[in-house]
Amino acid sequence: MPPQRAQRTVFVTVGTTKFDALIRAVDRQPFADALVAAGYTRLVMQIGRAEYIPRRLLPPNSRSTRLHNGLAVEYFDFAPSLADHLRGAALVISHAGSGSIFETLRLRCPLVVVPNPLLMDNHQAELADKLERDGHLYAATVENLAEVVARLDPSRLVPYDKGDPAGIVRRIDAAMGLRPKPL
Amino acid sequence: MAAGGALPFVAGAVGALLLLRLILAVINFVARRRRSHIRTLVVLGSGGHTAEMLALLGGFDLAAYRPRCYVVAATDGMSGPKAAAFEASAAALAASSTPADEEAPASAKKGGRASPGKAGSPGGGQKTVRRSPRVAARGGPSSGSDAAPAAGLCGTLPGARSPDSPAKRRLLAGHQPGGQQPAPAYSVAFIPRSREVGQSWVSSVPSTLRALWTAVAMVLDHSPDLVLLNGPGTCIPIAAAAFLLRLLGLCEGRVVYVESIARVYRLSLSGKILYHSRLAHTFFVQWEELQQRYPRAVYAGRLM
């Protein structure tokens, strides 16, 4: 059986938003080279509502290709569920939407979050900042993304423990006069 | 000027109103003590808001918190189906974990409530209903025939005057063997937005009033004991309506607000409004940082 290098995929996702700047930053030869240097073999971009279609790494009218440096590159716009892509990824680069962040953290994928600079007034960066301080993910900007990806160490990330509504529910039960159920 | 003569009249009117208010309060108090479940109104917002709210609801004892009415913005096409999916999976879970009951085989298979001879049980039988144009869909174990949450079901839906009406509820409160619910588990209702993104503030006055009017009708209709909110703009008219109707003694309407988990250091606009106006009885935040900044807020863990 010929030895196969394990597939290490970088999955870039913007959810249902429009985040052209991130796609542009990723669709670059230097970025692709940085990925290969860091040991990744495949780059998948979920571009959402982007107006910018990846065209620097990919040939015109093509959704997938293999680069000279060996990196497989492909893109798509939407999928009903991103769970399979997230699960299969060695690294996820995501916009800073809370749903995307928590879905990725729940699946225990190494995550780099890039807040959209056009949405800076909308608080997205708060969550990314807090979770980075707590060691659960890396935060990056569109400018320093390649550098962050090059030097990140997934083994230093602290797993995020899933939240639990029980605390809030208990308080509401008490306020509404429900006796706690015997276990 | 008959100012002196008007005073006893005014005093009498005020006294009568207060007496009425007292009577309503007593009626509500007695009714609530006899009621075995908590009528719940849930406001759903776009994307992250709905996901968090459904995560919260997943922690509740849904047999106690019912019937549930989900309020969705008129322009939101995603949250209604998400609520329906949540309710379907919760019902499936409940059906699979309840021990088999020979007298009442799984009502999910049948078109209506499977308990024979129960007075007032709705489902297929009851059609007497005031049309509630804002209630567009409903579902639950007792409504297999109209399980598809689509518009145009108004004619078959319970409105303010039928099994869900306060008077009938009080009547039924004492007749609940082993957890059989006479009322449908949930419904979905639509509220116009107070203000679209980018709409001028001047033109948002009439639209806000319209939303408020709808909210009052909705809260009156459902008469919730508990109102759950978590951030979208649509929750403000609902909170205001609940407060107003509670003041008038027409519903219990305890307002609980849970600020979004995406808010770590600052409250959202809805959060600020509800915190400072004290319209919410309980104000949850999901990060300790925020609880320190807003002392009347409660931190009790995170939803996600």
Interface residues (C-beta under 8 A of the other chain):
Chain A: T16 G97 S98 G99 F102 H123 Q124 E126 L127 D129 K130 K162 G163 D164 P165 A166 G167 I168 V169 R170 R171 I172 D173 A175 M176 L178 K181
Chain B: I38 G47 G48 A51 A55 L56 G58 G59 F60 D61 A64 D225 L226 R254 V256 V258 S260 I261 A262 R263 V264 Y265 R266 S268 H281 T282 F284 Q286 W287 E289 V298 A300 G301 R302 L303 M304
